[in-house]
Structure formats: C-alpha cells, structure tokens
Amino acid sequence: MTTAEKLDYSRTLYLPQTEFPMRAGLPEKEPLLVKRWQEMKLYNRLRESAAGRPLYVLHDGPPYANGNIHIGHALNKILKDVITRSFQMRGYNSNYVPGWDCHGLPIEWKIEEKYRAAGRNKDEVPVNEFRRECRDFAQHWIDVQTEEFKRLGVEGDFDNPYTTMNYHAEARIAGELLKFAMSGQLYRGSKPVMWSVVERTALAEAEVEYHDYESDTIWVKFPVGAAGGIGGEKGEADIRELLDAHVVIWTTTPWTIPGNRAVAYSPRISYSLYEVTAAENDFGPQPGDKLIFADALADESFAKAKLESKRLRKVTAEQLEDITLAHPLKGLGGGYDFAVPMLPGDHVTDDAGTGFVHTAPGHGREDFDAWMDAAKDLAARGIETRIPFTVDDAGFFTKDAPGFGPDREGGAARVIDDNGKKGDANKAVIEALIAANMLFARGRLKHSYPHSWRSKKPVIFRNTPQWFVYMDKDLGDTTTLRSRALAAIDATRFVPAAGQTRLRAMIEDRPDWVLSRQRAWGVPICIFANEDGEVLKDTEVNARILEAFEAEGADAWFAEGARERFLGSRANEPWAMVTDILDVWFDSGSTHTFTLEDRPDMKWPADVYLEGSDQHRGWFHSSLLESCGTRGRAPYDAVITHGFTMDEDGRKMSKSLGNTVVPQDVMKQSGADILRLWVMTTDYWEDQRLGKNVLQTNIDAYRKLRNTIRWMLGTLAHDEGEQVALSDMPELERLMLHRIAELDELVRKGYDAFDFKRITRSLIDFMVVELSAFYFDVRKDALYCDAPSSVKRKSAIVVVRHLFDHLVTWLAPMLPFTMEEAWMERHPDAVSVHLEQFRDVPAEWRDDALAAKWRKVRQVRRVVTGALEIERREKRIGSSLEAAPIVHVADAELRAAIADVDMAEICITSGISILAEAAPEISFTLDDVKGVGVVPALAGGTKCARSWRYTDDVGSDAEFPDVSARDAAALHELRALGRL
C-alpha cells in the first residue's frame, strides 16, 4: 500500500481549531463572566491600570430607586457603559460612578400605601420613623437595580455609588440651598403653581406629563360698567353705548371663575358689538342682548349658543381699555362686588374662544403675570390687587370663593377629589352662572391637560405660598440666573445638536424656579424665616445645620429640639423653621457637587451628561440652573440625549397594550449582548423600536459576527508568532492592513462622536462582506494547504492576528461578554480584554493607491462570482473550483488593475482566462460594471485530493500521486518537521 493510500489528508491541513463555540449560550455564560469580573475586582484593576492617564468623566444621571429596571434604563445604562469603556480603551481613566435618586413623592407614596393598607395614619407616625421607612425602601431597590445593571454588563463603582440620601449628599444638597439663600436668590412668594390634589404637593414642569382630558367648557358674560362705570375721556359717548353690553369669555376651567379678577384683550384683534336677534336656548342671551366678541369668532360662538345676531359697530382697543366689568357672580354669598378691569395681553389670540381671556391670577402663570404687570396702575385706580386663595390643598373652595366655600349649604365644593376624579366644583359654578343669567353657552372639550407623572391624575393651577429662586434678579455682576444659563448652553456641546435649541427655549421661557414641596421624605428647605418671608442669613446657624446633616443626615432637621439647637443664642428671636421639602430635581441637580467635586477619582465639570430627551426639562435643566446659580457655569461640557423605546409599530410601550419588552426577559432568552447590539445598531438619538422581529434581526447579525470571530480563533490556533515585513506581504494582505487603518480612524471618530451605529454597521459589514465572503474565503486555500514556510500563509496569519486584535478590542465596549470570551480563548493567560487598549496602527499600513486598485479588482471579481453563482444554481458545477471561466475585460483601467493579480485565486477557481476584448452576447454581465463579461467554462486537469483544486500537475510527485505539486511540497515539508 502506498503512502498516499495510508494518509488522511484532512489531518495534514491547517484547519481551524477552537473551543469557542458556534452557539453562544449567552444566558448561561454571561452571569459567569459577571461573577468572574466581580471576583477579580475588574473595576479596581481598571482604575489601577489607568492611573496617571487623563480623566474622562461621564456623570451618571440618577435613576429613581423604586422598582425593577425597564427597557429605558437598559438603553440608558448600555449607552453610558459603551462611552466609558471606549474612552478607557483609548488612553483615558474613564471612571463611571453609578448614582440613585432616593427622595421624593413616589417612594413616600409607596410607604403611605403600606400604611393605608395596615390602617395606619401617616400623620400619627413620628416623621423620622416615616423617613426611615422611606430610606429602607429606597435602599432595597438600589440593591435590586445594582444587580440588574451588572447583568447588563455595566462596569462601574457599584461598591461605592452615590445616592442622594447619603448623609454627606444630604449635607451638600442643603449647603447648595443655603448658597442660594445667602446670595439673595431664594425668596418666598405667592404664585400659581401646578398642584397635585392627590399627592398634596406642588409639582415642577418636569414632574408633569400631558394626557387627553375631557373638560367642561363655558362661555360667560361679564356686564360692562356695572361695577364702576367707565374710565377716561376718550370716546366717552361711544363707551357709554356699551354700558348695557356684555364682554364674553371662554374657559375650560369653570371652577376658576370665582378667582376671576380681570379680562384680557389684544390690541391686535378686531372686536365688534353684536345684538342678539333670535335665540333657541334654555338659558343665556335673549333677543336684544348686546355682546362684544372678536369678529373672527363671533359667528362660531353664536352658533354654539343657538343664537342669531347682527353686528352693530366696531369696538376699539382704546374703548376696551377704558371700560370696567362686573363679576358675573356679583352678590353670590355676599361677595364678588368689585370691579373687573380690562387688561391688554400679548397672550390673547382669536384662534379659539371669544377673543377675550378670563384672567384668574391665582390659577395661571399668564394670568398672574398680566395681573402683576398691571397691579400698580390698578391700585392707583382703587382696584383691590390682592390675589385670592380660592382653592385649598385638598381641592376644596375656601372662604375666598363666596357661595362655594365653607359657607355653601352642604359644604365646600371640590375641584378634584383624593382619587383624581372631578369634584362638584364645575357643576356648582355653572349652576350659579345660569341662576345669575351670566352663562352664554356650555360644552365639553377633549384636549391635552397636565397630569402628575407619578399618580397619573390631573393637576390644577393654584396660588400658594412657595419658595422660589429668581430667574431674572441681578446677581451682582450684571448677570442673572437666566442669562448665565443661556450663556452656559451656548458653551456646551449637544449631541444631537437640536438639544441645544430645545433646552435654550425652555430656559428662555421658564418662570422662577419653585423649590418647595409639601412632603416629608427629602432634604428640607433648611432655613429660618420670619412672618414677612425674610430669610435668616447667619453663617454660624448654617454651619450648625450642615454639621448636623453630615453626621445624622437631614433627619436632624425634624428631630426634637432642632430649632433651638440650630438657632442657638438666636432661639428667642421670631424665626420659624421652614418645614417644606426641597424639590427632588434640586437634589439631582446638585449631584455634581458631592460626586464630581468631592470624590478624588472624579473631576468637575463632567465631560458629558447622557440621558433621555425628557431631561431637557429635568436633570439637564436642574443641574444647569443649580450650577449656574452657585458656580456661574454648567457642570458639564457636553450633553447627549437619547429617545424613547417604542414597540415595532411605533406605539408607546405599556402593560395595558401588552407590548412591553422587559430587559430581564431578553437577557434570560438571548443574552445581554443581544440587547447591547440592538442599542448599538439603533439611531438612539431618535425614538427606537423594539420587539420580537427587531431582536431576531440582531440575533442574526450577532451570529454572523460571532462566526467570523470563531473562524479567526480557529485559524490563529496555528499562529506560531510569525512575522512578515510589510514589503514582503502579498497585495491582498496589504489591502487588509489598509482597511484596518481606515476602520481604526472611523472607529475612533465614531466613539468621539458617540455615533455607535456607524461603528457597528461598518464593522459588521466589514466582517461579513469583506472578511467572511472575500478575504477569508480567498485565503482559506493558502491558510489550510500551503506549506509551513509559505510567505503567503505566514502573511495571512499575521493579518488575521491583527484583524482579531483590532476587531475584538474595537467591539469590546459594545459587546463586553462576547469579546471577553473571545479574548480569553485567544489569550488564556490574559486578565481581561477590558484592560487592553485599542491597538495602534502603523502609518505605513495606509495605502490609498492600493485600495483604489483593488476596488477595480473586486469589480471584476463580482462579475465572475455572479456568473459562477448561476452555474451552481443550474447544477453545472458544484464548487467554484470546478470552473475555469473566460473573462472578457474590454475596459482598459480594469484590465490594468488585474494584470498582475492571480484572478483564479481571487475568484476561487482552478483556472481563469483573461481576454482583452469585448464580451460576446452570451456573456454574463452586470449593469454597474461596464466592459466586463464572463463566459463560464469547466476546469481542466485533475482534482487534487488534498486541496480539491483542478490542476495539470496532479501526480507529478510519485510519493503523493493524487495531489498537486504545491500540496506535495507541503506534505514533504510537514514530514520533515515531524508533523505527518
């Protein structure tokens, strides 16, 4: 028997060998890697390895500690993790400190619910006992979320996070408040704020969301002149003609009519006096009644009231300015006997309603501003300018609403009840207006209305005493908080850029910052004030407060004897402790102080903040105001925003629709790296979509990526550390090194631009299209079959080595589990891929001329492979090695490009003929590759039993008669090395 008959040629090939499995098994493998990282203290090793490098700090916007994480948390934390890891692997000490927001109503509400279920009354429980339960609740969810974030692959200082309820944090938050107080920026004022009756507290804009809501709408008549006649001398005769007329307003909040103190009009709107000529209604105007309307809205309004009318004459803005009105409820409960002035207002339009705006300064920001702007002139005219408090914290009318408050038979009417349902206030007001013959018409309207984002119940606008920070007060250097914030926005990088415009618009239009909340769980507004609202400014008192908070937390404010303890020798003075709690947005807006400034492993300002786009009115906003008020600039250099995750149909995810994607479920079924790959392939700056089909698309992409890495690992099992000079390498290897250089630039720029989709798409396309389907496919023959000494094989090994090192490190920030597994398979003695740096790229690898040439080579190759695909489909060949096509290349540039290229090798055929002539009609062509045609032909010669190529030299070596000369030489060399 001959040697050839005895030899199993498959054992003589350098076939891929690896323990890296094709099936990832991520749900089982990833928790083991998380455990490994914790046991090896990877976070600490990262810090040690980065010692001395420049810091790069992403400051974590604190999630709320009150439940399991959802898909929004996963998106957010994955993005942050990718950023910190990518900078860590590019020469920075990129430290990530996770944080949590712990105070506020949602947690307090949960403890109250527990109390109610147990039949306990919160008000009967000592406040610090209640606060202790809130603290325990928050800590429980911090612990839960910590493990969930780790399972996502997030690496950070989870052993030493920041929390807003930490004693030091509470002391620092209190210290920031005292800075505002001491600088005169804090004041007690009475303004309409959004008020949650259900939760009994004021709300900030960031705590409100808008939902459809059906409101009662009413058109109300205000008699002209009945409460004080007319004013001025301009056109007095014309004005007197209006004395028996009514100005008509329209509102969607009937319950605010008792709080009416003025009616606003616009000098830009055309108004007229109309007379009713016919009426078909059960109440309201009758023929002969005279009414004033905006001309653009008169017909619509009369139709609503089932009236017919005629226009009498124009009413000018000057005439409106000179009249006063009577309140439509005059005399009810002995009240409302005051003049209702007409006020010009820029907010008045003739888009809807009547062209006149009912003005209740206790129930709306624009109403309040218009009233306060006019207050001095109104007082000079003898008009009472005090703003009434018509509704209390529980939504009941007060004594300032005669006929509807405590004096009402059956008790005070209520706007909203404890469950967020409509009370009887609207009904009571409408009935009173009908009784007074002052209701013009009524209806219902579904519109967008503010709701508390916690209770999901509607809120009201209510005038209450609160603590505010001035937006427009001169801070002693000709700047204001608003101007400082706007300047800081201009100095900040926004990704995407539209975020700058959005935040700027919010700062430009926002009112003074309301800081006070009427709750129990949080950092108190730890100041003392007298009856006039004057704040005690005493550095010794402040020092005692902060010292106590540092040692005992904010609970010290509520401890017995706290007033005397903090005031010391001033305890006999008439200073009262403020019992309101700070808005939690002030808490989170202050996190930069006790995290960035106070931790030695961080720096101020942060390089970047990253949160959802809703945080333009939330954390980005409050952090900006807090820092500008105390430090004169933003606490960040860049702001990145991401959108929200919708279902596959673009609908908002909700449990009621059953369309939510739970990250914990995805990790159990597919693995965290699949979720991370989805994040990396989305346009995260916009709203993203996620569902079963989207996940499957990413699973498919991941499988291709993993198989590419697996093949490289198998090939590198034969890596013996070969080194080949660049000048000695074949062009194809030099082309791949050029592509590495191009991708290195793209990857680094992509990470700098936070454009992860561009990186991911480029790398996946490269791995699937350029490596698996081209370079690896072409080089398998040389890698498997060439002799150990082959320069081509050695060069290919060197290139695969570089490809692996670059690709795995580039992808490690994005897919930390898979790349760790791959790295440890390749380098079993290594500690972790996450301690590596992106590999440097020698300048000489870049070869644009070579790349241009090979773009032409690959154009020709595409035509050949297209022709061979048809031959395979028609079963005229099985493998491309059975072919030896005839390629007609009429294009001179393409012909020159392939002149010195072994096109049979590149096209993976056993032979090829290149003809410099036009292709015959029977040729296979591609429309986008001009001047190239392929005529299929079968290969001649004999099939090599080892490499499966057809050649004429099979049998040229007597010892190995069934293989080609190339393969026989390889076998001889292997034998000499003792490998056969």
Salt bridges, closest charged atoms under 4 A:
GLU30 OE1 - ARG151 NH1 2.82
ASP60 OD2 - LYS77 NZ 2.64
ASP60 OD1 - LYS80 NZ 2.48
ASP81 OD2 - ARG85 NE 2.68
ASP81 OD2 - ARG676 NH2 2.71
GLU108 OE2 - LYS122 NZ 2.65
GLU108 OE2 - ARG519 NE 3.48
GLU112 OE1 - ARG116 NH1 3.53
GLU112 OE2 - LYS122 NZ 3.03
GLU112 OE2 - ARG519 NH2 2.54
GLU129 OE2 - ARG120 NH2 3.38
GLU133 OE1 - LYS114 NZ 2.58
GLU133 OE2 - ARG120 NH1 3.85
GLU147 OE2 - LYS150 NZ 3.71
ASP157 OD2 - ARG599 NH2 2.73
GLU170 OE2 - HIS103 NE2 2.82
GLU170 OE2 - ARG135 NH2 3.42
GLU176 OE2 - ARG172 NH1 3.65
GLU176 OE2 - LYS179 NZ 3.00
GLU176 OE1 - ARG631 NH1 2.75
GLU205 OE2 - ARG617 NH1 3.99
GLU207 OE2 - ARG454 NH2 2.91
GLU207 OE1 - ARG517 NH2 2.97
GLU209 OE2 - HIS211 NE2 2.87
GLU209 OE2 - LYS456 NZ 2.85
GLU214 OE1 - ARG444 NE 3.09
ASP216 OD1 - ARG444 NH1 2.63
GLU236 OE2 - ARG240 NH2 2.81
GLU241 OE1 - ARG313 NE 2.99
ASP295 OD1 - ARG311 NE 3.98
GLU321 OE1 - LYS234 NZ 3.77
ASP337 OD1 - LYS330 NZ 3.72
ASP346 OD1 - ARG268 NH1 3.59
ASP369 OD2 - ARG365 NE 3.87
ASP400 OD2 - ARG386 NH1 3.39
ASP400 OD1 - LYS399 NZ 3.85
ASP418 OD1 - ARG200 NH1 3.07
ASP418 OD1 - ARG414 NH2 2.64
ASP424 OD2 - ARG408 NH1 3.58
GLU431 OE2 - LYS427 NZ 2.92
ASP472 OD1 - ARG482 NE 2.71
ASP477 OD2 - ARG484 NH2 3.10
ASP490 OD2 - ARG504 NH2 2.80
GLU508 OE2 - ARG504 NH1 3.14
ASP512 OD2 - LYS191 NZ 3.04
ASP538 OD2 - ARG570 NH1 2.85
GLU550 OE2 - HIS168 ND1 2.82
GLU552 OE2 - ARG565 NH2 2.60
ASP555 OD1 - ARG131 NE 2.64
GLU564 OE2 - ARG563 NH1 4.00
GLU573 OE1 - ARG570 NH2 3.02
ASP583 OD1 - ARG517 NH2 3.44
ASP587 OD2 - HIS103 ND1 2.54
GLU597 OE1 - ARG172 NH2 2.89
GLU597 OE2 - ARG631 NE 2.75
ASP598 OD2 - HIS168 NE2 2.62
ASP598 OD2 - ARG172 NE 2.79
ASP601 OD2 - ARG599 NH2 2.89
ASP607 OD2 - LYS603 NZ 3.11
GLU611 OE2 - LYS80 NZ 2.60
GLU626 OE1 - HIS592 NE2 2.73
ASP637 OD1 - ARG633 NH2 2.85
ASP647 OD2 - ARG651 NE 2.82
ASP649 OD2 - ARG651 NH2 3.99
ASP683 OD2 - LYS757 NZ 3.24
ASP700 OD1 - ARG703 NH1 3.14
ASP719 OD1 - ARG801 NH2 2.84
ASP719 OD2 - ARG826 NH2 2.86
GLU720 OE2 - ARG979 NH2 3.07
GLU722 OE2 - ARG793 NH2 3.60
GLU722 OE1 - ARG801 NH2 3.83
GLU731 OE1 - LYS853 NZ 2.86
GLU733 OE2 - ARG779 NE 2.71
GLU742 OE2 - HIS738 NE2 3.12
GLU742 OE1 - ARG739 NH1 2.62
ASP744 OD2 - ARG748 NE 2.97
GLU745 OE2 - LYS749 NZ 2.83
GLU745 OE1 - ARG846 NH1 3.09
ASP752 OD1 - ARG90 NH1 2.90
GLU770 OE2 - ARG739 NH2 2.70
GLU770 OE1 - ARG858 NH1 3.93
ASP781 OD2 - ARG966 NH1 3.06
ASP786 OD1 - ARG966 NH1 2.59
ASP805 OD1 - HIS827 NE2 3.85
GLU820 OE2 - ARG36 NH1 2.99
GLU821 OE2 - LYS29 NZ 2.67
GLU821 OE2 - ARG706 NH2 3.01
GLU836 OE1 - ARG839 NH2 3.23
ASP848 OD1 - HIS738 NE2 3.90
ASP848 OD1 - ARG846 NE 3.21
GLU869 OE1 - ARG872 NH2 3.23
GLU871 OE1 - ARG876 NE 2.86
ASP900 OD1 - LYS853 NZ 2.78
GLU905 OE2 - ARG779 NH1 3.19
GLU905 OE2 - LYS792 NZ 2.56
GLU917 OE2 - HIS888 ND1 3.42
ASP928 OD2 - ARG862 NH2 2.90
ASP957 OD2 - HIS972 NE2 2.77
GLU959 OE2 - ARG975 NH1 2.13
ASP967 OD2 - ARG946 NH1 2.85
ASP967 OD1 - ARG966 NE 3.22
